[in-house]
Every structure is written in C-alpha cells, then in structure tokens.
Amino acid sequence: MSFTENSTLSPGNELQNQDLLVRQAVQLMGLLSEPDQSNYMGLLAGEMLQHLANKQNIKVQEQVLNELIKKVLLELSLVRSHASNEFYYPKPTHKPGYPVVNAASEERVYNALHRVHLAVMDAIDIKEASSMTADKLLGYLSPAIVKVLDETHIQLNNVEQTLLQSMLLDEITGLGPLEPLLADESVTDILVNSPNKIYIERNGKLQPCSIRFRDNSHLMHVITRIVTKIGRRIDESTPYVDARLKDGSRVNAIIPPLALDAPVLSIRKFNKQSITLGKMIIQKNLSAAMATLLTIAVKCRLNIVISGGTGSGKTTLLNALSRAIPHNERILTIEDSAELRLQQEHVVRLETRAANIEGTGAVSERDLVKNALRMRPDRIILGEVRGAEAFDMMQAMNTGHDGSMCTIHANKPSEVPTRLMNMVTMANVGMSGDAIKQQVASSINLIVQINRMQDGKRRVIAISEIESTEDGGIKLRHLYEFKYTMKEGTNEIIGDFEQTSDKPLFMSRAFQFGLDKALEEIY
C-alpha cells in the first residue's frame, strides 16, 4: 500500500507538499485497523523520507520527518476518540452538479483553487458579477479563469477547468469550502472552530472533518456574506450574531476579540425532509401513543412548552406538532432567526432585529409578542423563550390565545416552571412570587421534554401536565416517561416509552372538541 500513488506534489512548495503527504497518509491509515496502523508506520516513515531527499542535512531530514509523523498520529488520535472511528473526508466532487474526476485530478483542482482564487477576484468586476445569474456568472468567469491559469502556468484539462469554475462560483456566490457539507444530507451540524479545525455531526455523533479554509480572512469573508444577506452585521463592535441561511439553516457566528483564536461559525442545518410525528415514531423518537396524545393536545388548544438542551430537537418537534393545527386558524410565529416551517396557509412570520450601528432600532421578541396581540392571532408560536418575553407570552395564553406553543432550554421537566418564573421576574412587572407561580400554573398545560441521549438519538423522555396544588404550588403530573438502561460497556440504550399515570387532566377539554374517545383509546 502506498499513499503517494496519486500525489500531485508541487516543486518548491514544501509546506503544501508536507500537508498533502499528511492528509493522504491519514486517509489511508484511517481505513486500517489499529494494529495494522502500527505495522504500517515503518513504511509510512520510509515513503515520507523519500520526499525529503532534497534536504541534504540528515538532522533536518529527521526533524521534519518526526514532525510529519506527529501530525499523522495527532489526526489518527482524533479519529480514535470518536465511536464511529471514521474521519470524514468530503470531496468537492460530492456536490450534486459538479463533474466527477479521479483523485489526482481532484487534488490538482483543489490546489489550483487556492492559488488562483484571489487572482480571479482581482480580474473581474465584483459589482457587475454580483448582479448576474449563476449561469451568466459562470460564463463571465470562464475567460478570467483561463487567463489566470495561463499566467500562473497551471495546466488543467477541460473537465478539471469545469470543476474549478464550479468551485470558484461557490467561493463567490456561496459558502466556499462549506458547500459540500451543506449538500451532504447526512450532516446535521457544521462547527468551524478555526480555519483548519472543522467538525460535523452525523448520526448524532461529532467527528473531525478534512475541509479547510485558507485563513482567518477567508473564514471571516464567508461569515460576513451570511449575515449581510439578511440585513445583519458582524464586526468588532458587534462581535457575535444569530443568522440563517436561505434554506432556513440556523447560523451563529462569534469573532475576535470575543473568540480568542479565530472566527467561530456554527451551522445547524435545516432538514429538507419534512419531519412528522409519524416519521418520529418510525425513528423511535417517541411511541405511537405519545404521538396520539400530543396531536389531541394540539387540537384541543392546550398551551405547550417543548423543553430540551441544545441540539435536542426542540424546533424539529415543534414543527412536527404544528402540523396538527387546523388550517383555518391564523398563526403568528416569532423567532430570533426564522427557522420554523409551518404547513398551514394562514401563517405570519415575524423575526427580531438587532440594533443598528448607532445602537438603535433593535426589536426584541418581547416587542414582537406585544405587537402580535394586535394582529388577531388564533395561536402564537414563539421559537424560543429566553427572557422577559415569557411574561407577555403567558399573558397571551391566558387571554384567548390558548393553543400557543414555545420552546425553552431545560434539561428536565421539573426545571421548566422555575425557569419560566425567573424569566417573568426579568420583566419587572412587580408581581409577587406567588402571583408569578399562579401565572405559570394557569398558562402552561403541557411540558414535552426531548433530549439527545448518549447513543446520539433524540427521544421524547417525558410528557408532563402542570397542576396547581391547594397551597398555591405547582405539581408535575407525568403522563409518559422513557424508562431505560445502558448496555454495560457501550453507549447502547435499552428502554421503552411507558404510560405513568391515570387519565390526563384535559380529558374534559378533549370532550369539548369531540376527541375524548380518541384519548380514551390510549388509556
């Protein structure tokens, strides 16, 4: 086995050659078992040494070789630290619409891209290019690319030039190196810690990725392109921002001086496939009885809070639940970054706005909730409750806007009432602790807890009713819970969704909507 068979080493470009050697070595060694990797290290060292023959000083050869071996071992240690034991190597040719080339051609195009990108940008009129359609822009780029390739003495065949044109188009109009990851439907999260440290989530597990940005300015350029498209800004005075991509994917970026080492970009990809409760049953995110209960709860206009940690699937579940809302109702959605995709026709989508460069013009979720009450909504759906808007939301739930829903960050159902009470306190409405507690108890009917568990799967681990006690307190009445055990020595979870109490308190409400018999069938 040789890792240099498809090498395209560039004479005189030592650092690029070393990086290529390390990458190809890790690619091949990542396919081997750990014992085979150990046996292969001698051959690896020998082949690397051949490419250091131009260094006459033996000590220098040994020093560089040791550094290369350390890099390989470091990358392999990252691989072994993940349960999947897989290092993800997306290729530019994986993107639909790109011409398919062999490994050697692909490496030539990849190397050419970094060498010609800035020169091509200098050779075209950016203002003119920005107003062109993709097809017209591709035709506009073609002569500029041919000219730069000729000036830099880079030789590519016709297919390779076509691939280079497509990749440059993504650099100019898209998100550059991230495009293959955005096109890969198995990738759910993209986490850019620095230009050369990128992780992805696949099947609920994080793993390192081979994609790289050229440098900090390249990464910063992509971040700026994302936020400016939706009218937001990011700079030293506003060094972090929430945004979204055109397809609805959620984006967060934070840059120096808050991010100490480099700009940081996090993308939660929007699932192009519509997730329904039926699909969640098949995926074993919840049971059929739980899905029936939640559907009835939505149709009965219960006020529902979906609780969970970061990345637990709260928004996905909220989207799925919203499908049970009748199509003749007027729904208002309020979000920091619009990502809800409701199927009904009568939906009004509202989004917050950050302050401008003078520090004015900000519109908060609380502002939008107050305004929404003047827009004759049947239901209000708040993407996420974080602060003082909790008071206005619960006021709405108590004044004829029942059937509303929201999400909240909490690790278990028992934390939700306390968090809501703390948020109401932030609104400075002058209510006593007991009055706030009564407000929470009278506003919220159901808490749905969803967690991402150790095996990477997201599950609805509890459905709980909120009940007021005689002494003015709050009691949680669990209707369903996920009971499980861990298989010893593994991340495998063995468990069942279990019904844990008598009939729900909203049985009489279900009767008013003609859904009491459907509810009784699961009890």
N, C-alpha and C positions, 0 to 999 in steps of 0.2 A: 504494500500500500504506500502510495506517495502523495503527499499533499502539494507537490509542486507541478503536477502534470498539466494543470490548467492555469498556471501562474502567468500573469502579464506584468512582469516586473519592469519598472521604468528606469533606464540607465540614469544614474546621477541623482535619483530621488530616493535617498537612503531611508528616511523616516517613513515615507509612503510604502516602500518595499517591506520594511520591518512590520508595519501594521498589517499588510496583506498576508505575510507569512504567518503571523499570529492568528489572524482570522481564519485562514484556510486550515491551519493546524487544529484549532478548536472545533471547527465544523466537522472534520473527520474524526477527531478523538471523541467528540460528543456522541458519535454513533457506536463507540466501543464500550464494552463492559469495563468496570473499574480495574480489574486485574489486567485486562488487555491493554488498558491505557498505560499502566505502569510498565509493561513489557515494551510498549511502543516508544517510550521516552528516549531510549538509546538511539533508535532510528531517527526520531524527530530531531535530536541534537545533531546527528550526523548530517542530515539534509540541510538544516539551518546553517551549519558551519560552511557548507559549500557556497552559500550566498554571502558569506563574509570573507571570501578568499581575497577580495581586494584590499583587505586590511592587513598590511604586512606585519604589524606588531602582534605577536601571539597573545600578549596580555590583553590587548584591546579586543582581539577576537573573543577571548574567553569572557571578558567583562560584558560585551554586547550579547553574547550567547546566553550567559546567565540571566541577563535582564529579559531576554525574549522568553526563556523558559519560565521565568517567574510570572510573566504576563499570561502565558498559556495556563499555568497552574491556577492563577487567580481566577481566570474566566471559568475554568473547569470546576473550581470550588463553588462558584455561583450556581453552576448547573446542578451540582450535587446537593445544594442546600434546598432545592425545591423537590416536592414529592413527584412531580412529573418527570424529573430527570431529563428535561428537554430544554435546549437553548433555542430560542426562536429566531430563525433567520429568514425574515420575509424578503422576497426579491422584488425588484421593480417590475419584473415581468408577471408578477402575480396579479397586478391590477388589470381588471377587465378592459379590453380595448388596446392594451399595449401589445406590440409584436413580440412573439416568443423567440428568444435567442438562446444559444447554448451558454454554458457557464463562462467560457473565455470571452465571448462577445459581451456578455452582461458586465463582466468586470472592466472591460475596455470602456464601455459606455459610462459606467459608474465613475471611473477615474476621469474620463473626459468631462463629465458634468461639472465636477468641482473645479476643473481648470478653465472652462470656457464660460461658466455662468455669468460672472461679473463682466467679462468682455462683451458678451452678447447684450447684457443690460445696457452697457455704455453705447452699443452700436444702434440701438433702436430708440424711438421716441416714446417714452413711457406714457406720456399724456395721451398720445394718439392710440397706443396699444390698449390702454385701459378702457377705451370706448368700443373696442372691437368684439365681435362674437368669437367663440373659441375656434371655429373653422377658419375665419378670416385671419385671426391672430396667428394660427399655425402657418398659414401661407406667408404671412408677413415675417415670421421668424426664420423661415427656411433659408433665404439668401444671406441673412445676417449670420446664421449658424455656419453655413458653408464658408463664408468669408473668414470667420474666426478660426475654424478648423484648419483652413489653409495657412493662416498667419501663424498658428501655433504648431504647425507640422504634425497634426493629429490625423491619422488615417482611419476612417471608419467606412464600412460598406453601406449600401443603401438601407438595409434593414436596421443596422446599428444607428444610422443617422435618424431614421424614423423614430426609434426608441428614444434617442437623445432629444428630439424635438418634443415628444410627448412629455418627457420628464421635465424639460425646461418650461413647458406650458404650465405644468403643475407648480413649478417654482414661482412663476409669475402670477398665476391666477388662483392657485390652490394653496395647499399647506406643505408643499415640497416633500421632504422625506417622510412625512406622516401619511401621505396619500395611500401607499399600500396597506397601512394599518387600518385606515378608515374604510378601505374597500373590503377588508377581511371581516366577514360577519361573525367569525368565531371570537374576535377580540371585543371585549366589553369595556375595558378601561385602558387608557393610554396615559402613562405617568412619566413625564420628562423631568428628571431631576437636574440635568445639565445637558450640554450639547452631546456628550458621549455616554450618558447614563440614562437609558430609557427602559422602562418596564411596562409590561402589558398584563392584563388579566384575561385568562382563557379558562373556561370551565371552573370559574370560581377561585382560581389559583394565580398568584403573581409569578411572573418569570422574567428574567432579563431578555433584552431584545437587541439585535445587531444593528438596528437603524441608528444613524448618527447625523447630527447637524454639523455644519462646517465649523462654527464657532459660536460664541455668545451673541454676536450681532446677527447672525443668520437666524438663530432661535428667536431673538427679540423681534426681528422683522416679521416672522410668522405670527407671533403673539399680537403685534400691532395690527396686522392685517385682519385678524379675527375680531378684535374689539372695535375697530373703526367701522366695520361693516354694519354694526348695529348701533352706531352713534355713541359709543363709549370711548374712554381714553385710559391710557396707562402710561405713567411717566414717574419721575421721582417724587412729584407732589401727590400723585395718586398711584401708589406702587402695587396695588392689587385690585382685581376686578373679577366679577362674575359675568359671563357672556354665554353665547350659544352659537352653534354652527347653523348653517342653512337647513340641515336635516333635523334640527331640534336637539342635537347632542349638547350636553351641558359642559361648559368650559370654566375653569378657574385658573387665573394666572397671578403670580406674585413675583416681583422683580427686585433687584438691589435698589435701595440699601436694606430692605426687609429680608430678602433672600440673600444670604451672605455670600454664597459661592457663584451663583449663576441664576438667570431667569428660570422659573419653575412653572411648568404647564401641566394641568390635569384635565383630561377629557373623559367624561362619562358618555359613551356612545349611545345614540338613540337607536333602539331596536326597530328595524324596518318592518319586522313581522309583528303584527298587532297581537298583543298578549291578552287572552281572555281567561276567565275563570276556568273554562273547560280545559285550556292548554295547561293551566297551573295544576289542575287535577292530574293530568297525564304526567306532568313533570314531578308530581308528588310534593308540590309546594303546600298543598292543603288537601283535605278529604272532600269527597262529593257532598257529604252532609254539611260541612262547613261552608262550602260554596253556596249551597242552597240557602242556608241561614243568612249569609251576607247579602245575597240577592234579594231575599224577602225584606231584610233590614233597610236596604236602599229604597225599595219600592214603597215601604211603609214610612218613608221620610224620617228615619232616625238620623240624629246627628252623630257622625262617625269620625273618630280620630284614629289615624293609622300611625303607629309608633314603631320605631326601629333605629338602629345605628346607621352610620354612614355606609352606603353601598348595600344596604339590606334588601332593597327592592320596594321601598315605600311608594315611590312615584309609579312604578310598574303596577303595583296592586291598586293604587288609586285610579289609574287609567282603566284597569280591568273592572273595578267596581262601578265606575261611572257609566258603563255600558247598560246597566240596569235602570238608569234614569229614563223616564218616558220622554219621547221625542217632542211632546207638546209643551215642555217646560222651558223656561228661559233660564239659562245657566251663565253665571259670570265666574270666570277663573282669574285669580290674582296670583302672580308669581314674580320672583326676582328675575329669573331667566325663564322665559316661556318654554316649557317642555311637555306640558300636558297635551294629549291628542284625543279630544273627545269626539265621539262619532255622531253626536246629535247635530241637527242643523242650526238650532237656535242657541248658539254659543257666542258670548262676547269675551274676548281675551284681553286682559289688562296686564301691564308689566311695569315694574318700578323703574325709576330713573335716578341715576347718580347726579350729584352736584356738578355744575359746570366749572370752568377754570377759575371763576370768581368765587366759587364756593356757594353758589345759589342755584335754585331751580331743582333741588332734589325732591323726588316724590317717593314716599315710603309706602310699604304695604298697608300701614295704618291709614294713610291718606286715601288709598285706593279702596279700602274696606268701607270707610265713611262715605266716599262718593258712590260706591256700588249700591248702597242702600237707597239712593235717589234714582236708581236706574230700573226699578221694578223687577228685581230678580226673583225667580222662584227658589233658586238654590245658589249658594256661593261656595265655590271651591277654592280654598287657599292652599297654594302649593306647599308652603311650609310655615308654621308658626314659630317665630323666634323671639318675639319681644312684646311690646305694648299692644300690638295689633290683636293679641289674644283677647283683650277686653272687648274690643269692638266686634270681634268675631262672635264671641259668646253673647253679646247684646243682640246681634242679628239672629242668632239661633233661638233666642228667647222671644223674638218679636215678629213671628210669622215667616221666618226664613228657615224653618226646620227642613231636614234633609240635606243640610250642608255638610261638607267634609273638609278635612285638612290633614296634614302630616306633621309629626313632631319628632325630634330626636330624643329617644329614651331607650334604655336597654331592657326594661321590663314594664308591664302594665302598671304596677304599683307606683312607678316614678312619675307617671303622666299627670295625675291630679296635682301633685306638689309642684311640678314644673309649670303647669298652667297657672297655679296660684301665684307663683313667683313672677310670671310674666305679667299678670294683671297688676301686681304691685308696681311694676315698672311704668305703668300708665299713669300713676299719680292721680287716681280718681278719688282718693280719700275714703275708700271703703275699709271697713274693719276686716280682720282676718276671718271672722265667722261669716260675714256677708260675702266675702270672696269665695269661701268654701261652698256656700249655698249656691252661688252663681255657677260654679263649676259643676256641682251635682245636678242642677236643673237644666244645664245647657247640653252636656255631653251624655249620650245614651250608650254608646258602644266604643270600646277600645280594641283595636285589632293590632296585635303585636307580631311583627315579622322580623326575623333575624337571619343573618348569614351565619351558618354553623361551621363547625370545624372541617367538615368534608367539602366545604365550598358551596353547598346547596342552600338556597334560601327557602325558609319554611315559615308558615304562619304558626307560631308556637302557642298562641293564646288568643281567644276571643272572650272579652270580659264586658259585663254590664256594670255601669256605675249606679250605686244605690245609696240613698240618703239614710242615715241611721237616726234613731229617735233623739239622740243627744246632739244632733246637728253635724255629725261627722260624715265621712264618705267611706263606703264599703264597696269593694270589688267582688263581683259575683262571676266567677269563671264558668263560661259555658262550654268551652273546648280548650284542651291543652295537648301539646305534643309531649308524650312521655317516651323517654329513650334511654339507651345505654350505649357506651362506647365499646367497640370491639377491642379487646386488650392488645396493646402494641401497635394500633393502627388509628387512622382518622375515620374509620368506617362507623357510621351511626346506625343503630338498630332501634326502631321505635314505631309508635302508632299515634294517630290523632284520636284522642279519647274524649267522649262526652263526660262532663264532670259535675253536672248539676241537674236539677229538675227543669221544668219548662221555663223559658225566658220570661222576664217581666213584661215584655212588649207583646205578649200573646193577645191581650185585649185590643191593642192597636192594630195587630195583624187582622183581627176580626173586622175592624172598621174598613180595611182595604180589601176584604174578601180573601185574605191569604192565610187565615187561621188553620184551615185544613192542610194546606201545603206545609205549614210549620209543624203541625201535629204529626205529620208523616215521618219526620226525622226525630221525634221524641216519643 
